[in-house]
Amino acid sequence: MSPLSWLQNRRTASISELQRDRRDHLPAPQPLDQTPLHETKLVVVDVETSGLNTQRDKVLSIGAVVIERGAIDMGTQYESTLYRANHKVTEAILIHGIPPSEVALGMAPQDALLDFMEFAGECVFLAFHAGFDQRMLSKSLRHDLGYRLQHKFLDVAEIAPMLCPDAVVGRGGLDDWQSYFELSNTERHNAAADAMATAEIMLILLSKARAQGIHQLDELNTRLGHWRKLKRARLGGV
């Protein structure tokens, strides 16, 4: 057995045969290809964590909403709190409001993550400041399931200013874009509520994308790449 295989088995020793079978049958991700945006399953995800350190902290809750055919599927949402042993009160609880008592009653991380990935299926993930959500989910899936997350993530915090270059939105946070589009969210820093808020913003952005001639996943991804390069060039010239 190779050292890599040994490490993989060690990581996944705590999962059952049923969980391993479910993991091994998770669908392949949707590539950023010529698939039309309106035909793509977009899963808007938000995670709440024990802190902001992607190496040390853990995912405590996951919320997700599906956008298909240009609409939010109100009957298809995901929300779970994950059990974490010895979870203590930290400053983060003042933000996400998830007490240790709720975490103690949460789902086993393996089951919650499998449920979530089966819910997501063959999709492209969207998130607000997606890098953090992607890193935290990747770490949890790798640690708790021995699963390598390969799904593509697109960042709504980048798509919004790219498609709305003249918008004045303060620091460009989720609250700022909600205010700009006159949307409301009374439960900020709740994973499910933040996922829904991000999905509502994305619906508006999908309409703007169509108006700007962006109809396919690869077109959106290419435009984002050009936008990032232009942004870096502008910052470099300051």
Beta strands, then each sheet from edge to edge (+ up, - down):
strand 1: 42-49
strand 2: 59-68
strand 3: 71-81
strand 4: 124-127
strand 5: 153-155
sheet 1: 3+ 2- 1+ 4+ 5+
end
